[in-house]
Amino acid sequence: MKHIVTKSTRGNVEPFRAMGVVAAASKMQAEGQDVVMMCVGQPSAPAPLVAREAAMAAISAGIIGYTPALGIKPLRERLSQHYLDRYGEEVSPDRIVVTTGSSAGFMLAFLTLFDEGDRVAIPSPGYPAYRNILKALSLKPVEIESEASSRWVLTPQMLEAAHQEERLHGALIANPNNPNGTMMVPDAFKSLINTSNELGITFISDEIYHGLTFDVKEETALKYSDQAIIINSFSKYFCMTGWRIGWMIVPEHLVETVNRLQQNAFICAPEISQIAALHAFDGLDELEATKASYKENRDLLLAELPKLGFREIQPVDGAFYVYANCSQLSNDSEAFCQDILNHAKTAITPGTDFDTKRGKAWVRFSFAGSKADMKNGLQRLGDYLKR
Ligand SMILES: Cc1ncc(COP(=O)(O)O)c(C=O)c1O
């Protein structure tokens, strides 16, 4: 049938497969099946109690309304303080924009920085939404493959080579990265940013997994460049995925453009979440305890997964993921994950989300759940693979 209402080509993006796995696993759970969730990048711990209490008090007090587009002043000031406390960096609250999760931060950043057809370098493996949002905004993602020889991170040489092929307008890097948790050591990060600046490429730093690093200390890109765009979120370290709250830091001359785009696209981030986020900074003890549990989970998976036949695990410096090669067990990670879900009742994510070319040989495990979940998941995987 010919439709009168037609589809745009920009909407023709790939699904976020991890979310599909979550949906399938949740459906099985709703049907009463016991499924271990190792697919989703979300903490099983709730937001800190102080944050939840502040949100409840705000609801009891009355109206939850619109806020200024850039966010409530106390939260922007608290975030500015956070940069001084954690990184020793002075950042004016005027440069900080509160967003509806980092996801809205990407939209605002891309709309602020780029014009149709502009080319933006992203890592592969990397977070799939980068590619898909860029495409939906008629921008060109340029996937640069990281490799074992460079410890699975992008190097200045790789960036330069892609730029030489055809001009890059931007580069977007997460450090630690999703799906592997791999980080650039500070010197490598600094040289990547320097190269980006020298080549006139706008550097966007996704710092969403900051706070969740185990061996390498994370540095904000602001330390190396006041021209970098910082995107961050309360979703991961602060355990606030569903509150949809994040922030970005932009150079002063871009603030007004971001303000106007936010006013028009989103009006503001939800006020209730802004209030909760402000108080989340008073719940760091709880968050540090959660982080300590991730480290135990990580160590358990790193010890056990190789025994099950998973290989080439990329360095898990931070975040809560293990990205492992499964080619000894299957040559099709999508079918493999589906089988594991059906038969081992354990949900893990195929690498095809994160790496369009090599992803069939890789899978991602999330260790954001409880230790009991990890043990249970490993046991089920072991039993399934021994069959
Ligand atoms: C690297 C990275 N960036 C951004 C996001 C989006 O997070 P949110 O919109 O909840 O802040 C995620 C979510 O998993 C992620 O892994």
The ligand as an ORCA input file, in Angstrom:
! r2SCAN-3c Opt
* xyz 0 1
  C      29.541      6.292     26.424
  C      28.136      6.691     26.748
  N      27.749      7.953     26.539
  C      26.486      8.335     26.796
  C      25.520      7.461     27.263
  C      24.119      7.966     27.489
  O      23.804      8.168     28.808
  P      22.701      9.151     29.418
  O      21.910      9.740     28.302
  O      21.901      8.294     30.329
  O      23.464     10.202     30.143
  C      25.885      6.137     27.509
  C      24.893      5.164     28.001
  O      25.115      4.003     28.137
  C      27.222      5.744     27.238
  O      27.636      4.481     27.432
*
